Amino acid sequence: MSADGYVVVVIGAGSEVGREVAAVLRERSFPISEWRLYDDPTADDAVSADEGSEEIFPLDAITFEHADVVFLCGHGAHASEWAERAAGEGALTIDLTQALVESGDVPLVVPEVNPEVLAEGLERGLLACPIASATALAVVLKPIDAAAELKRVVVTALEPVSNGGREGIDALVRQTRDLLSGVSPDIEVFPHRIAFNLIPQVGDFVSGGRTRGEWLTESQARRVLDLPDLPITVTSLYVPIFFGQACIVNVETEHPLDAVAARALLREAPGVLLVDEGAADGYLTPGDVIGSEATHVGRVRDDPTVPYGLALWITIDGLRKGGAVNAVQVAERALGARD
């Protein structure tokens, strides 16, 4: 870091998450001496400048010389190459693409949950952010596990079309317009029609009948919580909303923790905003949390089907807290520790 701030590189700067990362950096007054923004100029949604009027350069112009931090926000096929080049220049790389996560040796970080892994990532110059649903679950489940020890977790994850990038957003717009006009919509981005519909498939199918989205949520929640043997099962659905997402969660614990005690616990938990105070309307919808940096919890109630159980409703802005804010928080802590 120079006296004027950090040299910041954003790859995939024209993507939804890349633009959000740049916006969050500005909002949080992240000290920046130089912006280097890159993306594919041939993409359908390519832009020549970001919202701060910083020029976006083509990917073949990428340079990591003197870079302090690199945010990988798109083009995951080249993530390993770019991360290696960045590390060679002494830069810290933060991966939001999921491309580097499957190796299992890249630390996944949610600062409210497992800040202790930052040191490991700094040694290698590489850290990664979980997917939004895993982030939301980890933030909420961490205090519950500390108080009562998680025994089993069952999740229904409701995912927005923005998880499919600009193509997913455009698909919902087109299909909605077509259906309202009496036209049969084309099925392109998602495996079925998404407008006025639900699709119980997020990603390709993998082993055991799960989808990739379900596997990522399960495996990443275990990693962030440092509970490799946690019994957790996830069913992920695409729902016809643009942004914001939710998880319906049933938790069984080894020790007693009723809804009243859980509310008190979550009210004080870092990163959690408790809405539920026992009222009938104690919840926020995915649309209500757009722009929020918190993980919102509502409808906290006892689950009478197990000896010690809770049912929860979790909402999060996946693009913001589930992506950009988490990445910038990781950068702030990691670079602060390094400096």
N, C-alpha and C positions, 0 to 999 in steps of 0.2 A: 504494500500500500504506500502510495506517495503521499506527500503532504496534502494534496488536493483530493485524494480519495482512491478508489479502486478502479482498475480497468476491468470492465464487465463485458463478457461475450454472451450473446443469446443466439443460439442456433434454433431455427424454426420460429423466428421472431414475428412472422406474419400469421402464424397459427393462432387459434383461440387462446391456448394456454401461454404461448409466447407473448402475445399482446398483454395478457393479464399479468405475467411476470414483470414486464416493463412498467406497467401501471402501478403495481404494488411497490416496486423499487422506488418509484417517484413519491408515492404516498407516504412511505415510511422514511423518506429523506435518507435513503441509503447513500453513503458518500461515494460518488462516482466522478472520476477524473476523465474517463473516456468510455463512450459507448461503442460497441462493435456488434451490430445486428446483422444476421444473415438468414437468408431463406432462398427457396427455389423460385427464380423469377418466371418460370414457365408454368407454375401451378395456376389452376383456375381462379383461386382466391388470392393470388399474389398481390402485394401492395408494395409501393416504392418507399414508403416511410411509415413509421409507427405514429401513435397518437401524440407523442412528444416531438414530432417532426424530425426525428433522427432518421437518417437514410438507412435503408435495408439493402445490404449488398448481396450478390449471388454467392452460393455455397462454394464455388471454386475460388473465391477470394478470401476464404477463412485464414486468419493468422492468429496464433496464440502467443506471439512474442510479447513478453511483459504482462500478459493477462494475469489477473488475480483470481477470478471466478468465472466459470463457464456454466451456463444453464442449457442443458440439452432438452429442448421442448418439441422437437420433431425430427423426422428423417432418422429413425432409430436404426435403420440398416447400416448406417455408418457410425453408430455410436461408439463402438469399440475403438475404431481408428481414431476418431476425434478425441476420445478420452485419453488414449495413449499419447497422442501428440500434445495435448494440454498438460498432462502430467510431466512430460519431458521439458516443458517450459516452466514448471513449478506452479501451475495453476490448479485450483480446486475445481473439480467438475461435479455438478449436481444433476443427476439424471431424472427427468420426469417422463421419459418415453417408455419405461419398463424394459427396454432392450437389454440392459446390463444386469437386470435383477435375477434372471433365471440361473445364473452361475452359482448363486447362493452365497458368494463371498463378498458381495458389495453390501455394506451396511445400509439398512433401511431405517430412516429416521423420522420420528414424529417428536419434536422437541418437548412436548408436554408429557411424553410417555417414556422415551428411552434416550435421553441426552447423553448417557454414558458411552454410547457407541460412536460419538463424534470423534473421539481420539483415534479410534481404529481407522476411520475414514480419512482423517487428516494424514495419517502415515502413508496411505496409498494415493491420496489426492482424489478420492472418489467416494461420493455419497449418493444415495438415491431416495426418492420419495415413493411411498406406497400409493396404490390407487386410492381414490377418494373413499370408497366404501370401507376399505381396510383401515384407513386413517380414522374415520368416524367411529368405527367399532373399537379400535384400540384406545382412543381418548376416553370413551365411556366405560369400557370394560376394565381398564387398569385400576381405578379406585374400587370397583366392585370386587375384583380378584384380591386386592390387598386387604379388604375388610372381611371377605367371606369365602375366598378360594373358589374359583370357577370350576364347575364340574362338567357342564355341558352347555353349548350355545347353539341355538337354531335361528337362522336369519333368512328373511326374505328381503333382497336388495332391489330397490326400484331405481333403475338407471335412466338418465335422460338421453335424448338423441345426440346431444353435444358430445357425448363420449365417443361418438363416431366422427367427430370433427365437423368442419364446415359441410362436408357431404351429408352427414347425418341430419344437420339442421335443415339443409336445403331439401332433403328428402321428405321431411315432415311438412314443410311448407308446400311443396308440389303436390303431395298426396292429399293434403287437406283441401287445397284449391280444386284439385280434380274431382274429389268426391262431392264437394259442395256444388260443382258444376255438372254433376251427373256423368263424369268421365271415369272409366276404369283406370286406376293409377298404375304406373309402372313400378315393378318391384326390383330395385337395384341395390341399394346400400344394405338393407336389412333382409333377413331371410323370408319375411312375410310383410304384409302391409303394416305400417306403424301408425298411420293416422286412424284415430278412433279405435285403437286396438291395443292389445298387450302381446308381447312376444317373450316367451320363457326361454330365450336363448341369447346370451351375451357372449359373443365369441364362438369360435369353433368348438366342437365337442372333443373332449380329451378322455383319458382313462376313467373308468368307473361311471360313465354316463354323465359326468359333469361337463360344464362348458369351461372354456378358458377363463371367463370372467369369474365364475364361481371358484375355480381352483386358485386364482390369484387372490381373491378376497380371503379365502380360508388360510392359504399358506402365508400370506403377508401379515394377516392379523396374528397368527402364531409367532412369526418372527419378531414383530415389533413388541409384542407382549412378553417375549422370551418364554413362551409356553409351547414347546415343540410337540407335546403330546395332547394338547387341548382338543377334546372332542368338539368339533364345530362343523356344522353343515350349512351350506348357503344355497339358496335358490335365487338366481338373478333374472330379472325381467327388464326388458326395454319398455318404457312407458311413453306415451305421446306428450311429453313436455320437453321444452328446449334446454332449460338449465335447472339446477337444484336437484337433489336426490334424497332418498329416504331409506331407512332400514327398519323393518319390523323385527324385533328381537325378543326371543324367549331365552332366559338365563336360568340355569339351575346351579346352585352353589352347594358347597360341602357343609357350610355352617349357616346358621340363621341370619337372614337379612330381609326384613319386611319392607314394604313400600315406603313406609314413613321414614325408616332409617336410611333407605336408599336415597330418598329425596334429600335428606339432610347431607348425606355423603356427596351426592352429585352437585349440590348447591355450592360446595366449596372446592370442587375438583378443577384443576387448571384446564383452561380451554373449553370448559363445558358451560353452557347457558341453560339452566333449568327453567322450563316454562311451566311444568306441571306442579301445581300446588294443591292437587286433589280436586280441582274444578272440572266440570264436565267438558269445558272447552280448553283444557290445559294442553295445548299443542300448537305447533306452527307447521304449515304446509311447506313443501319444497319451494313454492313461489314466494313464500314469506321471507325466506332466509337469503335470497339473492343479495350479494354484496356484503354478507356478514362474514366475519373472520372466526366465528365461534362454531362449535358443534352443539346443536340444540337437542335437548331431550324433553320429551313430554309423555303424557299418558302412562306414567309410571304406576304400576299396579301389581298386586300379588298374583302369582300364578298358582291356583289351588290344585293343579294336577300333579305336582311334585312336592316333596316335603319342604324344600326351600327353593322357591322360584319367584322370578320377576318377569313381567312383560314390559317392554319399552318401545317407544317410537322415537327414532333419531332422524334429524334432518340436517343437511349440510349443503353449502354451496360448493359443489365438487370442483368447479373450475377455480374458485378462489381459495378457500381454506383447504380443500382437498387437493389442490395443486400448487398454485402460485404462492399463496401466503406461506404454506408449509415450506416450500423451497427457499423463499427469502428468509424465513426464520432460521432455517438450517444454515444458510450462508452467514447470517449475522452472528450466530453462535460460534460456528466453526472458524470464521475469519477472526472473530474477537479472541478466541482461544489461541489461535496461531500467532496473532500479533502481540 
